[in-house]
Amino acid sequence: MKNNKPKISIIVPVYNVERYLAQCLDSLILQLYDNLEIICINDGSKDGSLDILYKYAAKDSRIRVLSQENKGLSATRNRGVKEATGDWITFIDSDDWVSLSLYKKFVEDINNCEQIIDIYMFNGFHFGAIQLENFSCVLQFWDMLYWNDFQRMPPIFNFDDTVSPYYGMFASYLKIYRTEWYKHNNFKFAEGLIFEDILFHIQSGLKAKNIYLNDDWLYCYREHNMSIMHTHSEKVFDIFKIMELVKHEFIEHNIYEDKKYLFFNIQYTQFYEKFQICPQELKYDFLQKAKDALMSTLPDLDENVYNKADDILKYYSLINHSL
């Protein structure tokens, strides 16, 4: 029998976001659905973030404040999952915000379908994704066209239905996970690595029997100079480890042969993107490592097939680049 008013555990890792934190928390406490557990974990912030958390917790009993030495985003999310007592688990980055109707819409959708949902995925947009002198625009994360038979009703899919399981859908904060299923599979974010959402998306997606897709823009991702994608450091090399782990997942699930062209596609796309943000003094080493990784995959592929892949020009641009 369905729980018509399930409890949702929202995990909010917090690190040095005093400028944006109030907007994030306001978007949670003002939700049109109220059976929420808001787990805020201060990850060693050195600014006024912790004080803001305590002020909000004093006003709303649904907010739990935990604090720890800095351990990074993955470890903080993993701790939040251990602390969660809800029927569903979701994440929000503390410099972002969500629509006030998000969780109300979610509960309505899952209560109106007969299938047991493992992952509920909604859409969102990048705020400030493109900024010119007097103009900024927004970009949506993903499109229903990424899925076969995308007009089906109800909009319930699985990993095999993806035309491309990569573009725009990595972010764990765009998903709500059924707690029992999540903990049964012992999912963990890879600690000590950035770009961890890429791996987590693949791991969880492969295990999900039913994924409910809501194309509404319900999450706002704020791009700013302190975002990971704009923080240039040697950590950009983590993408190579992430790609190795993604390949391992495909091999473990005995689907590498079927997915090897898609894997090659994500490799060169991710390497191309990360090359753009790699520190100048490390670009040569990054480029060589990217070329080696791509060349090691090529013997598995038919050139006539991969030459038809999306964004193949990125591959040739990267592979022929010289510094």
C-alpha positions as MATLAB code, in Angstrom:
seq = 'MKNNKPKISIIVPVYNVERYLAQCLDSLILQLYDNLEIICINDGSKDGSLDILYKYAAKDSRIRVLSQENKGLSATRNRGVKEATGDWITFIDSDDWVSLSLYKKFVEDINNCEQIIDIYMFNGFHFGAIQLENFSCVLQFWDMLYWNDFQRMPPIFNFDDTVSPYYGMFASYLKIYRTEWYKHNNFKFAEGLIFEDILFHIQSGLKAKNIYLNDDWLYCYREHNMSIMHTHSEKVFDIFKIMELVKHEFIEHNIYEDKKYLFFNIQYTQFYEKFQICPQELKYDFLQKAKDALMSTLPDLDENVYNKADDILKYYSLINHSL';
ca = [
       0.000    0.000    0.000;
       1.367    3.419   -0.970;
       2.278    6.052    1.550;
       0.320    9.041    0.271;
       2.408   11.485    2.261;
       5.959   10.096    2.238;
       8.771   11.731    4.156;
      11.496   13.251    1.974;
      15.038   13.632    3.299;
      16.792   16.567    1.651;
      20.573   16.469    2.075;
      22.281   19.869    1.888;
      26.116   19.884    1.977;
      27.277   23.352    3.052;
      30.713   24.843    2.468;
      31.455   28.583    2.464;
      28.198   29.675    0.840;
      27.015   32.431    3.199;
      26.194   34.639    0.196;
      23.698   32.150   -1.274;
      22.613   29.890    1.609;
      19.508   31.816    2.691;
      17.969   31.591   -0.781;
      18.592   27.841   -0.835;
      17.034   27.279    2.596;
      14.086   29.570    1.872;
      13.261   27.483   -1.198;
      13.092   24.402    1.050;
      11.198   25.654    4.101;
       8.585   27.388    1.914;
       7.793   24.255   -0.090;
       4.116   23.549   -0.812;
       4.709   20.035    0.546;
       5.699   19.907    4.202;
       6.709   16.346    5.191;
      10.387   17.108    4.822;
      13.574   16.375    6.721;
      16.235   18.945    5.805;
      19.685   17.623    6.747;
      22.241   20.439    6.523;
      25.843   19.332    6.947;
      28.388   22.073    7.508;
      31.548   20.732    5.851;
      34.129   22.814    7.687;
      32.957   26.224    6.454;
      35.193   29.136    7.390;
      32.623   31.864    6.697;
      29.276   32.575    8.350;
      27.444   29.580    6.862;
      27.113   27.689   10.160;
      25.559   30.699   11.910;
      22.984   30.971    9.134;
      22.143   27.279    9.513;
      21.577   27.626   13.266;
      19.308   30.647   12.739;
      17.149   28.731   10.272;
      17.077   25.600   12.457;
      15.816   27.691   15.380;
      12.824   28.731   13.273;
      12.031   25.406   11.552;
      12.192   22.083   13.390;
      12.504   20.167   10.114;
      16.068   21.425    9.751;
      18.833   19.323   11.296;
      22.293   20.883   11.478;
      25.388   18.668   11.582;
      28.971   19.847   11.434;
      32.265   18.196   10.542;
      35.803   18.954    9.455;
      36.091   19.527    5.729;
      35.732   16.196    3.908;
      34.431   17.214    0.515;
      31.103   16.946   -1.278;
      30.990   13.173   -1.754;
      31.790   12.301    1.849;
      29.270   14.863    3.053;
      26.523   13.457    0.861;
      27.360    9.938    2.024;
      27.057   11.023    5.640;
      23.732   12.664    4.886;
      22.394    9.401    3.486;
      23.370    7.601    6.706;
      21.493   10.216    8.723;
      18.381   10.184    6.511;
      15.164    8.743    7.952;
      12.838    9.572    5.062;
      11.142    7.345    2.510;
      12.934    9.256   -0.228;
      16.388   10.847   -0.462;
      17.392   13.851   -2.514;
      20.254   16.347   -2.666;
      20.557   20.066   -3.214;
      23.745   22.085   -3.504;
      23.669   24.926   -0.995;
      24.304   27.674   -3.566;
      21.304   26.572   -5.660;
      17.547   26.699   -5.122;
      14.423   24.790   -6.174;
      10.868   25.556   -7.241;
       8.433   25.775   -4.323;
       6.240   23.170   -6.015;
       8.986   20.566   -6.538;
       8.173   18.074   -3.773;
       4.398   18.561   -4.075;
       4.626   17.699   -7.762;
       6.852   14.716   -6.999;
       4.422   13.213   -4.487;
       1.484   13.727   -6.834;
       3.314   11.979   -9.661;
       4.445    8.906   -7.730;
       1.029    8.519   -6.095;
      -0.635    8.564   -9.502;
       1.397    5.757  -11.070;
       1.115    2.040  -10.454;
       4.805    1.153  -10.795;
       7.307    1.286   -7.944;
       9.653    4.133   -8.823;
      13.367    3.912   -7.987;
      14.457    7.300   -9.327;
      12.335   10.374   -9.998;
      14.209   12.776  -12.287;
      13.184   16.358  -12.957;
      14.648   19.073  -15.128;
      16.375   22.308  -14.220;
      18.461   25.077  -15.659;
      21.877   26.669  -15.334;
      21.510   30.250  -14.173;
      24.289   32.440  -15.523;
      25.513   29.678  -17.824;
      26.337   32.213  -20.518;
      27.216   35.724  -19.435;
      27.942   38.650  -21.700;
      28.456   42.272  -20.740;
      24.816   43.135  -20.057;
      23.126   39.781  -20.564;
      22.924   36.311  -19.060;
      20.797   33.403  -20.173;
      19.742   30.035  -18.843;
      20.314   26.555  -20.255;
      18.218   23.511  -19.440;
      19.937   20.335  -18.280;
      18.309   17.678  -20.460;
      15.628   16.998  -23.037;
      13.013   14.240  -23.365;
      14.431   13.581  -26.828;
      17.326   11.846  -25.060;
      14.950    8.916  -24.436;
      13.380    6.403  -26.814;
       9.584    6.623  -27.089;
       9.815    9.845  -25.073;
       6.083   10.607  -25.345;
       4.999    7.483  -23.468;
       2.596    7.909  -20.561;
       3.265    7.586  -17.758;
       6.825    8.779  -18.462;
       8.593    5.804  -16.877;
      11.856    4.558  -18.381;
      15.008    2.600  -17.614;
      18.652    2.900  -18.621;
      18.155    0.872  -21.812;
      15.689    3.494  -23.037;
      18.317    6.209  -23.211;
      19.344    7.421  -26.640;
      22.223    9.083  -24.824;
      22.541    8.397  -21.088;
      25.094   11.129  -20.604;
      24.125   14.554  -21.810;
      22.774   16.839  -19.119;
      21.536   14.112  -16.784;
      24.509   13.418  -14.535;
      23.568   15.701  -11.679;
      22.371   13.833   -8.592;
      20.539   16.967   -7.416;
      18.088   16.517  -10.304;
      16.862   13.231   -8.843;
      14.893   11.870   -5.908;
      15.811    8.322   -4.875;
      13.683    5.717   -3.116;
      15.507    5.180    0.181;
      14.921    1.434    0.528;
      16.260    0.809   -2.987;
      19.164    3.237   -2.515;
      20.370    1.657    0.726;
      19.767   -1.896   -0.489;
      22.205   -1.225   -3.340;
      24.657    0.455   -0.943;
      25.240    3.372   -3.290;
      28.135    5.655   -2.378;
      29.546    8.781   -3.973;
      33.222    8.314   -4.830;
      35.094   10.161   -2.110;
      38.180   12.198   -2.891;
      37.182   12.728   -6.532;
      35.349   15.508   -8.323;
      32.978   14.853  -11.256;
      31.595   12.111   -9.005;
      28.052   12.631  -10.298;
      29.033   11.132  -13.665;
      29.905    7.810  -12.062;
      26.975    7.906   -9.632;
      24.534    8.530  -12.487;
      25.771    5.423  -14.298;
      25.850    3.234  -11.173;
      22.368    4.159  -10.011;
      20.883    4.293  -13.512;
      21.993    0.748  -14.293;
      20.293   -0.522  -11.122;
      17.024    1.368  -11.538;
      14.071   -0.631  -12.821;
      11.799    2.401  -13.164;
      12.877    6.013  -13.691;
      10.100    8.609  -13.730;
      10.909   11.641  -15.904;
       9.435   15.071  -15.242;
      10.519   17.587  -17.853;
       9.530   20.638  -15.772;
      12.260   23.088  -14.817;
      12.252   22.699  -11.027;
      15.915   23.151  -10.078;
      18.095   26.208  -10.513;
      21.831   25.599  -10.652;
      23.839   28.729   -9.985;
      27.063   29.058  -11.933;
      29.574   31.386  -10.338;
      33.317   31.775  -10.037;
      33.580   29.402   -7.058;
      31.694   26.562   -8.752;
      33.751   23.410   -9.263;
      33.553   23.822  -13.037;
      35.238   27.211  -12.673;
      37.841   26.158  -10.108;
      40.940   25.385  -12.130;
      43.279   22.933  -10.414;
      45.010   19.609  -10.846;
      41.755   17.969   -9.673;
      40.591   18.197  -13.283;
      42.636   15.023  -13.805;
      40.033   13.163  -11.717;
      38.029   12.781  -14.929;
      40.393   10.021  -16.056;
      39.753    7.966  -12.927;
      36.012    8.583  -13.246;
      36.045    7.309  -16.831;
      37.966    4.190  -15.790;
      35.333    3.499  -13.139;
      32.485    4.045  -15.616;
      34.072    1.513  -17.982;
      34.413   -0.916  -15.080;
      30.681   -0.539  -14.360;
      29.833   -1.397  -17.971;
      32.102   -4.436  -17.865;
      30.711   -5.563  -14.492;
      27.154   -5.364  -15.843;
      28.226   -7.205  -18.997;
      27.093   -4.356  -21.247;
      30.415   -2.893  -22.384;
      30.154   -4.478  -25.825;
      26.739   -2.911  -26.278;
      27.712    0.487  -24.801;
      31.300    0.862  -26.016;
      30.461    3.506  -28.627;
      28.531    5.520  -26.086;
      31.448    5.135  -23.698;
      33.839    6.446  -26.328;
      31.444    9.316  -26.946;
      31.395   10.349  -23.308;
      35.159    9.998  -23.024;
      36.064   12.462  -25.724;
      33.238   14.829  -24.787;
      34.289   14.906  -21.132;
      37.999   15.161  -21.951;
      37.305   17.991  -24.378;
      35.270   19.907  -21.792;
      37.757   19.389  -18.960;
      40.656   20.361  -21.227;
      39.047   23.784  -21.543;
      39.189   24.358  -17.757;
      42.550   22.683  -17.156;
      45.210   25.099  -15.790;
      47.445   26.286  -18.593;
      50.585   24.799  -17.051;
      48.932   21.355  -16.912;
      47.310   21.339  -20.357;
      50.142   19.437  -22.033;
      50.026   16.595  -19.510;
      46.231   16.526  -19.637;
      46.233   16.375  -23.430;
      48.681   13.471  -23.512;
      46.664   11.551  -20.948;
      43.440   12.186  -22.873;
      44.996   10.982  -26.132;
      46.315    7.808  -24.471;
      42.919    7.036  -22.931;
      41.074    7.546  -26.217;
      43.578    5.562  -28.233;
      43.305    2.663  -25.803;
      39.554    2.497  -26.510;
      39.794    2.799  -30.300;
      40.806   -0.835  -30.988;
      37.400   -1.882  -29.592;
      35.544    0.170  -32.183;
      34.639    0.173  -35.858;
      35.848    3.487  -37.304;
      32.823    3.711  -39.615;
      30.571    3.660  -36.561;
      32.350    6.069  -34.223;
      32.799    8.570  -37.029;
      29.022    8.989  -36.983;
      28.913    9.690  -33.241;
      27.606   12.981  -31.900;
      30.220   15.708  -31.382;
      32.860   13.691  -33.231;
      34.505   16.986  -34.186;
      35.384   17.389  -30.486;
      37.290   14.128  -30.683;
      39.274   15.204  -33.729;
      39.869   18.626  -32.227;
      41.288   17.065  -29.082;
      43.251   14.263  -30.652;
      44.900   16.572  -33.209;
      45.555   19.372  -30.735;
      49.173   20.229  -30.022;
      50.685   22.609  -27.493;
];
